[in-house]
């Protein structure tokens, strides 16, 4: 049966104190709306309609996809008015599910009973909360049948004592919805067209209203200010952490851990505190991640250890490597197995061969390093001439002494030795010693300058 999903994303979010539309504020590195779209797509709808308003062009640009139809609500006159804007885009027949673009933790498993049950009735998602301040209250009759939802500002004292709240998520028979929307009015304290006013209309038309309870209140919590966004961020991270713990990952402190993308872990992975994982990150069996590593779009093979405080982006790291502390690996880098990169080493757009070591204080950019190369401290590949990048090639078993500069483009053949302090400007043949140094001069009787005495 056809399923339409309408996502309300027109709100400004004044309490966010931001120029960014509310639904584009990030949770776990992605816009709030993106999380809602994930849940929507998991239901395999025939059509997704996003209702925009404030910052409409920004929202369209951020969420644009072939399976999304955008409609604009301008000005904003309430939730009922928002769904009215989507009416013409609804595919006929079946059901229509209404979601909120600022309720990011909703899960498809929670929504599925609503979507499936709305073929011949209205289904609404409710929750029991300790503090219902600001929420619409679900009013039932003596037989516990839902009668209506009363918004907080319109509620009586007795109704304000009700703990069951409307989450704002509904499902309707599409064929009946249009008629109900046409009958909405704005005779209320807000002067808005409430989608909840459909409920008494449905009952009057002898259509049942079924409340589906959501036991996990975090799934239906919305974002109206920065504090609420921070709370949901931590709830989301706790959910991810629990899933990883259940899968055998050792998190030293699950409360100090952030995934802002997709993290996949093998067996016996250990992750210390303060680590951030962005984009797609894959950790092989036995990988150990030290404290305060930041990884974005990284694939790490089995047995590798990252010591603390590394920053690694768009790279592939082989097995049994040791990286860090304080290593930066930039996009386009691949490390073969058993590579060692140490403190204050930066590698960019380079391939590093098996068993190669760069233990400290070096820059390797646009370089192909062979296997078993020793890179001494202070080594620099000078890859940029002010306009273009050039490549350095260093073949297998090369020994590079400290404080060496390679003026790219340049090649060093296998087995060569580069003496400390050398500046390499042309090709070095295999199995030779290359050295370029200024002759040491000793000046006898030299005295250092002294500071002049200040007069007065």
Beta strands, then each sheet from edge to edge (+ up, - down):
strand 1: 3-9
strand 2: 26-27
strand 3: 30-31
strand 4: 47-52
strand 5: 68-72
strand 6: 95-100
strand 7: 122-128
strand 8: 137-140
strand 9: 146-150
strand 10: 164-173
strand 11: 209-213
strand 12: 250-251
strand 13: 257-265
strand 14: 270-271
strand 15: 275-283
strand 16: 288-289
strand 17: 294-300
strand 18: 305-306
strand 19: 311-317
strand 20: 322-323
strand 21: 328-329
strand 22: 333-335
strand 23: 340-348
strand 24: 351-352
strand 25: 357-365
strand 26: 367-369
strand 27: 374-375
strand 28: 380-382
strand 29: 392-394
strand 30: 399-400
strand 31: 405-407
strand 32: 410-412
strand 33: 417-418
strand 34: 423-424
strand 35: 433-434
sheet 1: 5+ 4+ 1+ 6+ 10- 7+ 11+
sheet 2: 2+ 3-
sheet 3: 8+ 9-
sheet 4: 12+ 14+ 16+ 18+ 20+ 23+ 21+ 19+ 17+ 15+ 13+
sheet 5: 12+ 14+ 16+ 18+ 20+ 23+ 25+ 27+ 30+ 33+ 35+
sheet 6: 12+ 14+ 16+ 18+ 20+ 23+ 21+ 19+ 22+ 24+ 26+ 29+ 32+
sheet 7: 28+ 31+ 34+
end
